[in-house]
């Protein structure tokens, strides 16, 4: 009898210690970033309303939890897409200029602490003669709660993709702005940042962004199943996660809203959408970024130096144009000189921030790049 009782007690103990498997799926978010090409005029994509109606229909039939849209320039377009797509929540904050930043987030989860962060500099040195001047580009940030797990989501759109040095320099300063935004808004919280970055992975700006923000690309090039191009310039539409997420938390990634016509006869947009499904089951404090970067020389020290060079390169280009303006007298030239003064002041302030960041790195480790076992 005692033996039987002991056996039953042991069986009960083993059963109690056995892992409990829940039938509930692990929490995750499925996200899409998509530049819809919504410029109201001078646009090679015709029938904007018809295109947006089809985009909205596809979103309504999709399983996305979060949708980050770029180039939604008018309030009317934003209202129609929100209403027709069937998402419960929407974030879009208009800026001072006529068309704002063009950013919009659709969500099936309630959105908290909605904020917008304009970039320090947005337009190249041609000032208002460039169409980039009319968009106050920046980042749109929201906070979502999924099964008790808070995650920050950023939607952003950097300056247009071109090999022109003026654009590259400004794009690098916008990456530095993103670094400051993430540190201010998210702190130690996990985040996902998505949008139209206007540079493919082959460009140096891609390395700078990963170094400064300390993020994983959900779709790293050169690995099995890597995503394809989302624009004729390459894979410029991207999704990144903070280091709270491990690479195995990326459950799926791919391309949606694929082109069904050749360039330049795209049916819906001149971009394709980038997608990812990200598990929230294993969120942990961010790991040492130097231990998680790929072996490609990524380093915050190097990236800050590149941005510092970029902003002074841009100021040199702009100052040359200002010198020409000083030799002439016209309303445009006076405006350009005022613009140059603002740009110089903003970049001088950014330069001081970079110097402080470099000093902080230097105090933490005289040679942080040695942690990677590589040198620049």
TALIN-V834210 format. One record per helix or strand of 2 or more residues. SS is the DSSP state (alpha for helix, beta for strand). FROM is the first residue (numbers start at 1). TO is the last residue. Records with the same first field share a line. If there is no record, write none. Layout:
SS = FROM-TO ; FROM-TO
//
This chain:
alpha = 2-17 ; 48-60 ; 75-85 ; 127-129 ; 131-134 ; 165-185 ; 204-213 ; 247-249 ; 289-292 ; 300-326 ; 331-364 ; 368-372
beta = 28-35 ; 66-70 ; 89-91 ; 104-107 ; 112-118 ; 138-146 ; 149-157 ; 191-196 ; 215-217 ; 237-242 ; 250-256 ; 273-279
//
